[in-house]
């Protein structure tokens, strides 16, 4: 069964803390707090609450982009976008046990994160999504197949989560293409949670 990874949304009908709780209740084991519009102080306050919820449900708690917030909230780790801090620098700050993920859109992006010590990759976008500004080029199923086949030839062994506009009908094909799991945001908020 594919791993499911949930990212909170700023424009959801419920707040971030309630989104985290709902995702945990739904059985999702990877939760990412994604607060693009909040200050570090606001995000840290929410992160502390979200971490406690995740601990109670036995879920991994990841902070999007902000290494300082991840450190302050004692999160399990951080997910870094293509324009964020390097994985190697985040590792130096957070330590060897932190889970560090990186966003990728190409084989070279994946190689870079792998060389720097990432623990997993968020590969996408699968299709257009309104939850992310400044989208990288859309990969589609064929893009995933091509990239994952190339990585397999190179002996790549990190988990790869598909991300970006994924619906429940897409999961089987993405797993068949070689993804370890899928990351949801809008689809989950609009169906499972709300």
C-alpha positions in Angstrom: 0.0 0.0 0.0 1.3 3.5 -0.9 2.3 5.8 1.9 0.1 8.9 2.2 1.6 12.3 3.0 -0.7 15.2 3.8 0.3 18.9 3.5 -1.8 21.5 5.2 -3.3 24.4 3.2 -3.5 28.1 4.0 -6.9 28.5 2.2 -8.7 25.5 3.6 -12.1 25.9 5.3 -10.6 24.8 8.6 -7.4 25.9 10.3 -4.0 24.2 10.2 -4.3 22.5 13.6 -7.7 21.1 12.7 -6.4 19.9 9.4 -3.5 18.1 11.1 -5.9 16.4 13.6 -8.3 15.4 10.8 -5.4 13.9 8.7 -4.2 11.9 11.7 -7.7 10.6 12.4 -7.9 9.6 8.7 -4.8 7.3 9.2 -2.3 9.4 7.4 1.2 8.9 8.9 3.1 11.7 7.3 1.9 15.3 8.0 3.5 18.4 6.7 2.7 21.9 8.2 2.7 24.2 5.2 2.0 27.9 6.2 3.3 30.0 3.3 1.6 33.2 4.6 2.5 33.1 8.3 5.4 34.6 10.1 7.9 32.3 11.8 6.4 33.2 15.2 2.9 32.3 14.0 4.1 29.1 12.4 6.0 28.0 15.5 2.9 28.5 17.6 0.9 26.2 15.3 3.8 23.8 14.9 4.0 23.2 18.6 0.3 22.3 18.7 0.5 20.2 15.5 3.5 18.3 16.8 1.6 17.3 20.0 -1.2 16.0 17.9 1.1 14.0 15.6 2.9 12.5 18.7 -0.4 11.4 20.0 -1.3 9.6 16.8 2.2 8.2 16.1 2.6 10.3 12.9 5.7 11.9 11.4 5.5 15.7 11.7 7.4 17.7 9.0 7.6 21.5 8.7 7.6 23.0 5.2 10.6 25.2 4.3 11.5 26.7 7.6 14.4 25.0 9.3 14.3 27.3 12.4 10.6 26.5 13.0 11.3 22.8 12.6 14.1 23.1 15.2 12.0 25.2 17.6 9.0 22.9 17.5 11.2 19.7 17.7 9.5 18.4 14.5 10.6 15.1 13.0 12.0 17.0 10.1 11.7 19.6 7.4 10.8 19.6 3.7 12.8 21.9 1.5 11.7 23.4 -1.8 13.9 24.0 -4.7 14.6 27.6 -3.7 15.1 26.9 0.0 18.1 26.1 2.2 20.3 23.2 0.9 19.7 19.8 2.4 23.3 19.6 3.7 22.9 22.9 5.6 19.6 21.8 7.1 21.2 18.6 8.2 24.0 20.5 9.9 21.4 22.5 11.8 18.9 19.8 12.6 21.3 16.9 13.2 21.7 13.4 11.9 18.3 12.1 13.1 16.1 14.7 11.4 14.0 13.7 8.4 14.9 16.0 5.5 13.0 15.9 2.3 13.5 17.9 -0.9 11.3 19.0 -3.8 12.4 17.8 -7.2 11.2 18.2 -10.8 14.1 16.6 -12.7 16.5 13.7 -12.3 19.3 16.2 -11.6 17.2 17.8 -8.7 16.8 14.3 -7.2 20.6 13.6 -7.6 21.4 16.9 -5.9 19.2 16.1 -2.9 20.5 12.6 -2.7 24.1 13.7 -2.7 23.4 16.2 0.1 21.8 13.6 2.3 18.0 13.9 1.8 15.9 11.1 3.3 13.1 11.4 0.8 12.0 13.2 -2.4 8.8 15.0 -3.2 8.7 14.7 -7.0 6.3 16.8 -9.0 4.0 18.3 -10.0 1.9 15.5 -11.4 -0.5 18.0 -12.9 -1.6 21.6 -12.3 -2.4 22.5 -8.7 -3.7 25.7 -7.3 -2.1 25.0 -3.9 1.3 25.9 -5.1 2.6 29.2 -6.7 5.3 29.2 -9.3 4.9 25.6 -10.4 7.7 23.7 -12.0 6.9 22.0 -15.4 4.1 19.4 -15.2 5.5 15.9 -15.2 2.4 13.7 -15.9 2.5 10.0 -15.6 5.1 9.6 -18.4 7.4 12.1 -16.7 7.3 10.1 -13.5 8.0 6.8 -15.3 10.9 8.3 -17.2 12.5 9.9 -14.1 11.9 6.9 -11.8 13.3 4.4 -14.4 16.5 6.6 -14.7 16.9 6.7 -11.0 16.4 2.9 -10.7 19.2 2.4 -13.3 21.4 4.5 -11.0 20.6 2.5 -7.9 18.6 5.3 -6.3 17.0 4.0 -3.0 15.2 6.9 -1.4 11.4 7.0 -1.0 9.8 9.2 -3.7 6.5 10.8 -3.1 4.4 12.1 -6.0 3.0 15.5 -5.4 0.9 18.1 -7.2 -2.7 17.9 -8.2 -3.0 14.2 -7.4 -6.5 12.6 -7.0 -7.4 9.2 -5.5 -7.7 7.7 -9.0 -4.1 8.5 -9.7 -2.5 6.6 -6.9 -2.3 3.1 -8.4 -0.6 4.3 -11.6 1.9 6.4 -9.7 2.8 3.5 -7.4 3.1 1.2 -10.4 5.4 3.8 -12.0 7.7 3.5 -8.9 6.6 6.1 -6.4 6.7 5.1 -2.7 3.7 7.1 -1.9 1.6 10.2 -2.7 1.3 13.6 -1.2 -2.2 15.1 -1.0 -3.4 18.6 -0.1 -6.4 19.9 -1.8 -8.0 16.6 -2.6 -7.8 15.5 1.0 -9.0 18.8 2.5 -11.9 18.9 0.2 -13.1 15.3 0.6 -11.7 13.4 3.6 -11.3 16.3 6.0 -14.0 18.8 5.5 
